[in-house]
Amino acid sequence: MNGTRASLDVETLLKLVLLLIAVYLVLEIVGPVVGFIADLVSTVVVLAIALVIVLWLLDRI
């Protein structure tokens, strides 16, 4: 059991930390973009449903 600790090199740990930081930054950038697209799609869906209801009430469908 002795001597089995620290099997990873410092460079490997630094690469892992840098990778995690890069993933975090990408998620911080992509998050608002995905939120904006989701808001836009939900607005379009609500407008489409309202249009279908109005057309149904006017006997156009």
mmCIF file of the N, C-alpha and C atoms, coordinates in Angstrom:
data_MODEL
# 
_entry.id   MODEL 
# 
loop_
_atom_site.group_PDB 
_atom_site.id 
_atom_site.type_symbol 
_atom_site.label_atom_id 
_atom_site.label_alt_id 
_atom_site.label_comp_id 
_atom_site.label_asym_id 
_atom_site.label_entity_id 
_atom_site.label_seq_id 
_atom_site.pdbx_PDB_ins_code 
_atom_site.Cartn_x 
_atom_site.Cartn_y 
_atom_site.Cartn_z 
_atom_site.occupancy 
_atom_site.B_iso_or_equiv 
_atom_site.pdbx_formal_charge 
_atom_site.auth_seq_id 
_atom_site.auth_comp_id 
_atom_site.auth_asym_id 
_atom_site.auth_atom_id 
_atom_site.pdbx_PDB_model_num 
ATOM 1   N N  . MET A 1 1  ? 0.819   -1.179 0.000   1.00 0.00 ? 1  MET A N  1 
ATOM 2   C CA . MET A 1 1  ? 0.000   0.000  0.000   1.00 0.00 ? 1  MET A CA 1 
ATOM 3   C C  . MET A 1 1  ? 0.872   1.255  0.000   1.00 0.00 ? 1  MET A C  1 
ATOM 4   N N  . ASN A 1 2  ? 2.008   1.177  0.595   1.00 0.00 ? 2  ASN A N  1 
ATOM 5   C CA . ASN A 1 2  ? 2.907   2.324  0.595   1.00 0.00 ? 2  ASN A CA 1 
ATOM 6   C C  . ASN A 1 2  ? 3.514   2.487  -0.782  1.00 0.00 ? 2  ASN A C  1 
ATOM 7   N N  . GLY A 1 3  ? 3.644   3.723  -1.218  1.00 0.00 ? 3  GLY A N  1 
ATOM 8   C CA . GLY A 1 3  ? 4.258   3.984  -2.509  1.00 0.00 ? 3  GLY A CA 1 
ATOM 9   C C  . GLY A 1 3  ? 3.286   3.966  -3.672  1.00 0.00 ? 3  GLY A C  1 
ATOM 10  N N  . THR A 1 4  ? 1.996   3.788  -3.434  1.00 0.00 ? 4  THR A N  1 
ATOM 11  C CA . THR A 1 4  ? 1.024   3.761  -4.529  1.00 0.00 ? 4  THR A CA 1 
ATOM 12  C C  . THR A 1 4  ? 0.342   5.115  -4.728  1.00 0.00 ? 4  THR A C  1 
ATOM 13  N N  . ARG A 1 5  ? 0.606   6.064  -3.855  1.00 0.00 ? 5  ARG A N  1 
ATOM 14  C CA . ARG A 1 5  ? 0.007   7.394  -4.006  1.00 0.00 ? 5  ARG A CA 1 
ATOM 15  C C  . ARG A 1 5  ? 0.753   8.196  -5.055  1.00 0.00 ? 5  ARG A C  1 
ATOM 16  N N  . ALA A 1 6  ? 0.088   9.200  -5.586  1.00 0.00 ? 6  ALA A N  1 
ATOM 17  C CA . ALA A 1 6  ? 0.681   10.128 -6.554  1.00 0.00 ? 6  ALA A CA 1 
ATOM 18  C C  . ALA A 1 6  ? 1.122   9.416  -7.817  1.00 0.00 ? 6  ALA A C  1 
ATOM 19  N N  . SER A 1 7  ? 0.225   8.595  -8.347  1.00 0.00 ? 7  SER A N  1 
ATOM 20  C CA . SER A 1 7  ? 0.569   7.896  -9.584  1.00 0.00 ? 7  SER A CA 1 
ATOM 21  C C  . SER A 1 7  ? 0.411   8.794  -10.808 1.00 0.00 ? 7  SER A C  1 
ATOM 22  N N  . LEU A 1 8  ? -0.198  9.975  -10.643 1.00 0.00 ? 8  LEU A N  1 
ATOM 23  C CA . LEU A 1 8  ? -0.332  10.930 -11.742 1.00 0.00 ? 8  LEU A CA 1 
ATOM 24  C C  . LEU A 1 8  ? 0.764   11.982 -11.648 1.00 0.00 ? 8  LEU A C  1 
ATOM 25  N N  . ASP A 1 9  ? 1.290   12.349 -12.789 1.00 0.00 ? 9  ASP A N  1 
ATOM 26  C CA . ASP A 1 9  ? 2.299   13.403 -12.823 1.00 0.00 ? 9  ASP A CA 1 
ATOM 27  C C  . ASP A 1 9  ? 1.637   14.768 -12.647 1.00 0.00 ? 9  ASP A C  1 
ATOM 28  N N  . VAL A 1 10 ? 2.442   15.743 -12.292 1.00 0.00 ? 10 VAL A N  1 
ATOM 29  C CA . VAL A 1 10 ? 1.944   17.104 -12.114 1.00 0.00 ? 10 VAL A CA 1 
ATOM 30  C C  . VAL A 1 10 ? 1.441   17.657 -13.439 1.00 0.00 ? 10 VAL A C  1 
ATOM 31  N N  . GLU A 1 11 ? 2.148   17.363 -14.527 1.00 0.00 ? 11 GLU A N  1 
ATOM 32  C CA . GLU A 1 11 ? 1.732   17.851 -15.842 1.00 0.00 ? 11 GLU A CA 1 
ATOM 33  C C  . GLU A 1 11 ? 0.364   17.295 -16.227 1.00 0.00 ? 11 GLU A C  1 
ATOM 34  N N  . THR A 1 12 ? 0.117   16.036 -15.902 1.00 0.00 ? 12 THR A N  1 
ATOM 35  C CA . THR A 1 12 ? -1.174  15.421 -16.206 1.00 0.00 ? 12 THR A CA 1 
ATOM 36  C C  . THR A 1 12 ? -2.284  16.097 -15.412 1.00 0.00 ? 12 THR A C  1 
ATOM 37  N N  . LEU A 1 13 ? -2.023  16.377 -14.150 1.00 0.00 ? 13 LEU A N  1 
ATOM 38  C CA . LEU A 1 13 ? -3.025  17.061 -13.331 1.00 0.00 ? 13 LEU A CA 1 
ATOM 39  C C  . LEU A 1 13 ? -3.287  18.472 -13.842 1.00 0.00 ? 13 LEU A C  1 
ATOM 40  N N  . LEU A 1 14 ? -2.234  19.168 -14.265 1.00 0.00 ? 14 LEU A N  1 
ATOM 41  C CA . LEU A 1 14 ? -2.419  20.510 -14.815 1.00 0.00 ? 14 LEU A CA 1 
ATOM 42  C C  . LEU A 1 14 ? -3.230  20.475 -16.098 1.00 0.00 ? 14 LEU A C  1 
ATOM 43  N N  . LYS A 1 15 ? -2.970  19.487 -16.942 1.00 0.00 ? 15 LYS A N  1 
ATOM 44  C CA . LYS A 1 15 ? -3.750  19.348 -18.174 1.00 0.00 ? 15 LYS A CA 1 
ATOM 45  C C  . LYS A 1 15 ? -5.212  19.077 -17.854 1.00 0.00 ? 15 LYS A C  1 
ATOM 46  N N  . LEU A 1 16 ? -5.452  18.254 -16.851 1.00 0.00 ? 16 LEU A N  1 
ATOM 47  C CA . LEU A 1 16 ? -6.826  17.944 -16.452 1.00 0.00 ? 16 LEU A CA 1 
ATOM 48  C C  . LEU A 1 16 ? -7.535  19.191 -15.926 1.00 0.00 ? 16 LEU A C  1 
ATOM 49  N N  . VAL A 1 17 ? -6.847  19.978 -15.107 1.00 0.00 ? 17 VAL A N  1 
ATOM 50  C CA . VAL A 1 17 ? -7.436  21.207 -14.575 1.00 0.00 ? 17 VAL A CA 1 
ATOM 51  C C  . VAL A 1 17 ? -7.709  22.198 -15.700 1.00 0.00 ? 17 VAL A C  1 
ATOM 52  N N  . LEU A 1 18 ? -6.765  22.346 -16.631 1.00 0.00 ? 18 LEU A N  1 
ATOM 53  C CA . LEU A 1 18 ? -6.975  23.249 -17.762 1.00 0.00 ? 18 LEU A CA 1 
ATOM 54  C C  . LEU A 1 18 ? -8.140  22.793 -18.634 1.00 0.00 ? 18 LEU A C  1 
ATOM 55  N N  . LEU A 1 19 ? -8.285  21.494 -18.821 1.00 0.00 ? 19 LEU A N  1 
ATOM 56  C CA . LEU A 1 19 ? -9.412  20.963 -19.590 1.00 0.00 ? 19 LEU A CA 1 
ATOM 57  C C  . LEU A 1 19 ? -10.733 21.281 -18.901 1.00 0.00 ? 19 LEU A C  1 
ATOM 58  N N  . LEU A 1 20 ? -10.782 21.105 -17.589 1.00 0.00 ? 20 LEU A N  1 
ATOM 59  C CA . LEU A 1 20 ? -12.008 21.410 -16.851 1.00 0.00 ? 20 LEU A CA 1 
ATOM 60  C C  . LEU A 1 20 ? -12.342 22.897 -16.912 1.00 0.00 ? 20 LEU A C  1 
ATOM 61  N N  . ILE A 1 21 ? -11.329 23.753 -16.845 1.00 0.00 ? 21 ILE A N  1 
ATOM 62  C CA . ILE A 1 21 ? -11.559 25.197 -16.964 1.00 0.00 ? 21 ILE A CA 1 
ATOM 63  C C  . ILE A 1 21 ? -12.076 25.543 -18.355 1.00 0.00 ? 21 ILE A C  1 
ATOM 64  N N  . ALA A 1 22 ? -11.510 24.912 -19.384 1.00 0.00 ? 22 ALA A N  1 
ATOM 65  C CA . ALA A 1 22 ? -11.958 25.167 -20.754 1.00 0.00 ? 22 ALA A CA 1 
ATOM 66  C C  . ALA A 1 22 ? -13.409 24.730 -20.938 1.00 0.00 ? 22 ALA A C  1 
ATOM 67  N N  . VAL A 1 23 ? -13.765 23.568 -20.402 1.00 0.00 ? 23 VAL A N  1 
ATOM 68  C CA . VAL A 1 23 ? -15.149 23.087 -20.499 1.00 0.00 ? 23 VAL A CA 1 
ATOM 69  C C  . VAL A 1 23 ? -16.087 24.044 -19.773 1.00 0.00 ? 23 VAL A C  1 
ATOM 70  N N  . TYR A 1 24 ? -15.679 24.525 -18.616 1.00 0.00 ? 24 TYR A N  1 
ATOM 71  C CA . TYR A 1 24 ? -16.498 25.475 -17.860 1.00 0.00 ? 24 TYR A CA 1 
ATOM 72  C C  . TYR A 1 24 ? -16.717 26.764 -18.654 1.00 0.00 ? 24 TYR A C  1 
ATOM 73  N N  . LEU A 1 25 ? -15.662 27.279 -19.262 1.00 0.00 ? 25 LEU A N  1 
ATOM 74  C CA . LEU A 1 25 ? -15.791 28.509 -20.044 1.00 0.00 ? 25 LEU A CA 1 
ATOM 75  C C  . LEU A 1 25 ? -16.692 28.316 -21.258 1.00 0.00 ? 25 LEU A C  1 
ATOM 76  N N  . VAL A 1 26 ? -16.572 27.174 -21.923 1.00 0.00 ? 26 VAL A N  1 
ATOM 77  C CA . VAL A 1 26 ? -17.437 26.892 -23.073 1.00 0.00 ? 26 VAL A CA 1 
ATOM 78  C C  . VAL A 1 26 ? -18.892 26.819 -22.630 1.00 0.00 ? 26 VAL A C  1 
ATOM 79  N N  . LEU A 1 27 ? -19.145 26.169 -21.505 1.00 0.00 ? 27 LEU A N  1 
ATOM 80  C CA . LEU A 1 27 ? -20.521 26.088 -21.007 1.00 0.00 ? 27 LEU A CA 1 
ATOM 81  C C  . LEU A 1 27 ? -21.057 27.461 -20.616 1.00 0.00 ? 27 LEU A C  1 
ATOM 82  N N  . GLU A 1 28 ? -20.210 28.319 -20.072 1.00 0.00 ? 28 GLU A N  1 
ATOM 83  C CA . GLU A 1 28 ? -20.635 29.677 -19.729 1.00 0.00 ? 28 GLU A CA 1 
ATOM 84  C C  . GLU A 1 28 ? -20.986 30.482 -20.976 1.00 0.00 ? 28 GLU A C  1 
ATOM 85  N N  . ILE A 1 29 ? -20.301 30.232 -22.076 1.00 0.00 ? 29 ILE A N  1 
ATOM 86  C CA . ILE A 1 29 ? -20.575 30.954 -23.317 1.00 0.00 ? 29 ILE A CA 1 
ATOM 87  C C  . ILE A 1 29 ? -21.793 30.373 -24.023 1.00 0.00 ? 29 ILE A C  1 
ATOM 88  N N  . VAL A 1 30 ? -21.898 29.055 -24.070 1.00 0.00 ? 30 VAL A N  1 
ATOM 89  C CA . VAL A 1 30 ? -22.971 28.394 -24.817 1.00 0.00 ? 30 VAL A CA 1 
ATOM 90  C C  . VAL A 1 30 ? -24.302 28.478 -24.071 1.00 0.00 ? 30 VAL A C  1 
ATOM 91  N N  . GLY A 1 31 ? -24.282 28.541 -22.761 1.00 0.00 ? 31 GLY A N  1 
ATOM 92  C CA . GLY A 1 31 ? -25.509 28.561 -21.962 1.00 0.00 ? 31 GLY A CA 1 
ATOM 93  C C  . GLY A 1 31 ? -26.481 29.659 -22.348 1.00 0.00 ? 31 GLY A C  1 
ATOM 94  N N  . PRO A 1 32 ? -26.061 30.910 -22.384 1.00 0.00 ? 32 PRO A N  1 
ATOM 95  C CA . PRO A 1 32 ? -26.989 31.981 -22.777 1.00 0.00 ? 32 PRO A CA 1 
ATOM 96  C C  . PRO A 1 32 ? -27.486 31.849 -24.215 1.00 0.00 ? 32 PRO A C  1 
ATOM 97  N N  . VAL A 1 33 ? -26.645 31.352 -25.107 1.00 0.00 ? 33 VAL A N  1 
ATOM 98  C CA . VAL A 1 33 ? -27.067 31.178 -26.503 1.00 0.00 ? 33 VAL A CA 1 
ATOM 99  C C  . VAL A 1 33 ? -28.185 30.144 -26.581 1.00 0.00 ? 33 VAL A C  1 
ATOM 100 N N  . VAL A 1 34 ? -28.015 29.033 -25.878 1.00 0.00 ? 34 VAL A N  1 
ATOM 101 C CA . VAL A 1 34 ? -29.051 27.996 -25.872 1.00 0.00 ? 34 VAL A CA 1 
ATOM 102 C C  . VAL A 1 34 ? -30.320 28.526 -25.212 1.00 0.00 ? 34 VAL A C  1 
ATOM 103 N N  . GLY A 1 35 ? -30.179 29.306 -24.152 1.00 0.00 ? 35 GLY A N  1 
ATOM 104 C CA . GLY A 1 35 ? -31.343 29.901 -23.498 1.00 0.00 ? 35 GLY A CA 1 
ATOM 105 C C  . GLY A 1 35 ? -32.090 30.846 -24.413 1.00 0.00 ? 35 GLY A C  1 
ATOM 106 N N  . PHE A 1 36 ? -31.350 31.651 -25.184 1.00 0.00 ? 36 PHE A N  1 
ATOM 107 C CA . PHE A 1 36 ? -31.980 32.571 -26.131 1.00 0.00 ? 36 PHE A CA 1 
ATOM 108 C C  . PHE A 1 36 ? -32.738 31.803 -27.208 1.00 0.00 ? 36 PHE A C  1 
ATOM 109 N N  . ILE A 1 37 ? -32.136 30.744 -27.730 1.00 0.00 ? 37 ILE A N  1 
ATOM 110 C CA . ILE A 1 37 ? -32.799 29.940 -28.766 1.00 0.00 ? 37 ILE A CA 1 
ATOM 111 C C  . ILE A 1 37 ? -34.048 29.275 -28.196 1.00 0.00 ? 37 ILE A C  1 
ATOM 112 N N  . ALA A 1 38 ? -33.979 28.785 -26.965 1.00 0.00 ? 38 ALA A N  1 
ATOM 113 C CA . ALA A 1 38 ? -35.147 28.160 -26.342 1.00 0.00 ? 38 ALA A CA 1 
ATOM 114 C C  . ALA A 1 38 ? -36.267 29.174 -26.143 1.00 0.00 ? 38 ALA A C  1 
ATOM 115 N N  . ASP A 1 39 ? -35.925 30.391 -25.728 1.00 0.00 ? 39 ASP A N  1 
ATOM 116 C CA . ASP A 1 39 ? -36.942 31.438 -25.576 1.00 0.00 ? 39 ASP A CA 1 
ATOM 117 C C  . ASP A 1 39 ? -37.579 31.787 -26.913 1.00 0.00 ? 39 ASP A C  1 
ATOM 118 N N  . LEU A 1 40 ? -36.766 31.872 -27.944 1.00 0.00 ? 40 LEU A N  1 
ATOM 119 C CA . LEU A 1 40 ? -37.268 32.197 -29.278 1.00 0.00 ? 40 LEU A CA 1 
ATOM 120 C C  . LEU A 1 40 ? -38.210 31.108 -29.783 1.00 0.00 ? 40 LEU A C  1 
ATOM 121 N N  . VAL A 1 41 ? -37.824 29.853 -29.613 1.00 0.00 ? 41 VAL A N  1 
ATOM 122 C CA . VAL A 1 41 ? -38.661 28.741 -30.072 1.00 0.00 ? 41 VAL A CA 1 
ATOM 123 C C  . VAL A 1 41 ? -39.967 28.700 -29.288 1.00 0.00 ? 41 VAL A C  1 
ATOM 124 N N  . SER A 1 42 ? -39.905 28.929 -27.984 1.00 0.00 ? 42 SER A N  1 
ATOM 125 C CA . SER A 1 42 ? -41.141 28.892 -27.198 1.00 0.00 ? 42 SER A CA 1 
ATOM 126 C C  . SER A 1 42 ? -42.085 30.015 -27.614 1.00 0.00 ? 42 SER A C  1 
ATOM 127 N N  . THR A 1 43 ? -41.554 31.185 -27.944 1.00 0.00 ? 43 THR A N  1 
ATOM 128 C CA . THR A 1 43 ? -42.392 32.291 -28.420 1.00 0.00 ? 43 THR A CA 1 
ATOM 129 C C  . THR A 1 43 ? -43.051 31.942 -29.745 1.00 0.00 ? 43 THR A C  1 
ATOM 130 N N  . VAL A 1 44 ? -42.308 31.341 -30.644 1.00 0.00 ? 44 VAL A N  1 
ATOM 131 C CA . VAL A 1 44 ? -42.864 30.948 -31.943 1.00 0.00 ? 44 VAL A CA 1 
ATOM 132 C C  . VAL A 1 44 ? -43.947 29.895 -31.760 1.00 0.00 ? 44 VAL A C  1 
ATOM 133 N N  . VAL A 1 45 ? -43.746 28.954 -30.857 1.00 0.00 ? 45 VAL A N  1 
ATOM 134 C CA . VAL A 1 45 ? -44.751 27.916 -30.614 1.00 0.00 ? 45 VAL A CA 1 
ATOM 135 C C  . VAL A 1 45 ? -46.027 28.534 -30.048 1.00 0.00 ? 45 VAL A C  1 
ATOM 136 N N  . VAL A 1 46 ? -45.895 29.466 -29.121 1.00 0.00 ? 46 VAL A N  1 
ATOM 137 C CA . VAL A 1 46 ? -47.076 30.129 -28.550 1.00 0.00 ? 46 VAL A CA 1 
ATOM 138 C C  . VAL A 1 46 ? -47.820 30.912 -29.625 1.00 0.00 ? 46 VAL A C  1 
ATOM 139 N N  . LEU A 1 47 ? -47.097 31.623 -30.476 1.00 0.00 ? 47 LEU A N  1 
ATOM 140 C CA . LEU A 1 47 ? -47.745 32.357 -31.566 1.00 0.00 ? 47 LEU A CA 1 
ATOM 141 C C  . LEU A 1 47 ? -48.441 31.412 -32.544 1.00 0.00 ? 47 LEU A C  1 
ATOM 142 N N  . ALA A 1 48 ? -47.835 30.278 -32.833 1.00 0.00 ? 48 ALA A N  1 
ATOM 143 C CA . ALA A 1 48 ? -48.453 29.305 -33.737 1.00 0.00 ? 48 ALA A CA 1 
ATOM 144 C C  . ALA A 1 48 ? -49.733 28.735 -33.130 1.00 0.00 ? 48 ALA A C  1 
ATOM 145 N N  . ILE A 1 49 ? -49.717 28.446 -31.850 1.00 0.00 ? 49 ILE A N  1 
ATOM 146 C CA . ILE A 1 49 ? -50.921 27.930 -31.188 1.00 0.00 ? 49 ILE A CA 1 
ATOM 147 C C  . ILE A 1 49 ? -52.019 28.986 -31.195 1.00 0.00 ? 49 ILE A C  1 
ATOM 148 N N  . ALA A 1 50 ? -51.662 30.238 -30.917 1.00 0.00 ? 50 ALA A N  1 
ATOM 149 C CA . ALA A 1 50 ? -52.657 31.315 -30.947 1.00 0.00 ? 50 ALA A CA 1 
ATOM 150 C C  . ALA A 1 50 ? -53.233 31.481 -32.346 1.00 0.00 ? 50 ALA A C  1 
ATOM 151 N N  . LEU A 1 51 ? -52.406 31.381 -33.371 1.00 0.00 ? 51 LEU A N  1 
ATOM 152 C CA . LEU A 1 51 ? -52.875 31.485 -34.750 1.00 0.00 ? 51 LEU A CA 1 
ATOM 153 C C  . LEU A 1 51 ? -53.836 30.352 -35.097 1.00 0.00 ? 51 LEU A C  1 
ATOM 154 N N  . VAL A 1 52 ? -53.521 29.147 -34.679 1.00 0.00 ? 52 VAL A N  1 
ATOM 155 C CA . VAL A 1 52 ? -54.407 28.007 -34.942 1.00 0.00 ? 52 VAL A CA 1 
ATOM 156 C C  . VAL A 1 52 ? -55.747 28.203 -34.243 1.00 0.00 ? 52 VAL A C  1 
ATOM 157 N N  . ILE A 1 53 ? -55.734 28.711 -33.013 1.00 0.00 ? 53 ILE A N  1 
ATOM 158 C CA . ILE A 1 53 ? -56.991 28.934 -32.289 1.00 0.00 ? 53 ILE A CA 1 
ATOM 159 C C  . ILE A 1 53 ? -57.827 30.009 -32.985 1.00 0.00 ? 53 ILE A C  1 
ATOM 160 N N  . VAL A 1 54 ? -57.195 31.096 -33.407 1.00 0.00 ? 54 VAL A N  1 
ATOM 161 C CA . VAL A 1 54 ? -57.928 32.162 -34.101 1.00 0.00 ? 54 VAL A CA 1 
ATOM 162 C C  . VAL A 1 54 ? -58.499 31.645 -35.411 1.00 0.00 ? 54 VAL A C  1 
ATOM 163 N N  . LEU A 1 55 ? -57.707 30.913 -36.180 1.00 0.00 ? 55 LEU A N  1 
ATOM 164 C CA . LEU A 1 55 ? -58.209 30.358 -37.440 1.00 0.00 ? 55 LEU A CA 1 
ATOM 165 C C  . LEU A 1 55 ? -59.343 29.374 -37.201 1.00 0.00 ? 55 LEU A C  1 
ATOM 166 N N  . TRP A 1 56 ? -59.271 28.608 -36.131 1.00 0.00 ? 56 TRP A N  1 
ATOM 167 C CA . TRP A 1 56 ? -60.336 27.657 -35.817 1.00 0.00 ? 56 TRP A CA 1 
ATOM 168 C C  . TRP A 1 56 ? -61.612 28.407 -35.441 1.00 0.00 ? 56 TRP A C  1 
ATOM 169 N N  . LEU A 1 57 ? -61.476 29.487 -34.664 1.00 0.00 ? 57 LEU A N  1 
ATOM 170 C CA . LEU A 1 57 ? -62.652 30.264 -34.284 1.00 0.00 ? 57 LEU A CA 1 
ATOM 171 C C  . LEU A 1 57 ? -63.287 30.953 -35.487 1.00 0.00 ? 57 LEU A C  1 
ATOM 172 N N  . LEU A 1 58 ? -62.503 31.324 -36.469 1.00 0.00 ? 58 LEU A N  1 
ATOM 173 C CA . LEU A 1 58 ? -63.024 31.969 -37.675 1.00 0.00 ? 58 LEU A CA 1 
ATOM 174 C C  . LEU A 1 58 ? -63.424 30.957 -38.751 1.00 0.00 ? 58 LEU A C  1 
ATOM 175 N N  . ASP A 1 59 ? -63.393 29.687 -38.426 1.00 0.00 ? 59 ASP A N  1 
ATOM 176 C CA . ASP A 1 59 ? -63.732 28.589 -39.345 1.00 0.00 ? 59 ASP A CA 1 
ATOM 177 C C  . ASP A 1 59 ? -62.886 28.621 -40.619 1.00 0.00 ? 59 ASP A C  1 
ATOM 178 N N  . ARG A 1 60 ? -61.632 28.913 -40.475 1.00 0.00 ? 60 ARG A N  1 
ATOM 179 C CA . ARG A 1 60 ? -60.712 28.907 -41.617 1.00 0.00 ? 60 ARG A CA 1 
ATOM 180 C C  . ARG A 1 60 ? -59.983 27.574 -41.747 1.00 0.00 ? 60 ARG A C  1 
ATOM 181 N N  . ILE A 1 61 ? -60.074 26.739 -40.722 1.00 0.00 ? 61 ILE A N  1 
ATOM 182 C CA . ILE A 1 61 ? -59.484 25.404 -40.815 1.00 0.00 ? 61 ILE A CA 1 
ATOM 183 C C  . ILE A 1 61 ? -60.532 24.349 -40.620 1.00 0.00 ? 61 ILE A C  1 
# 
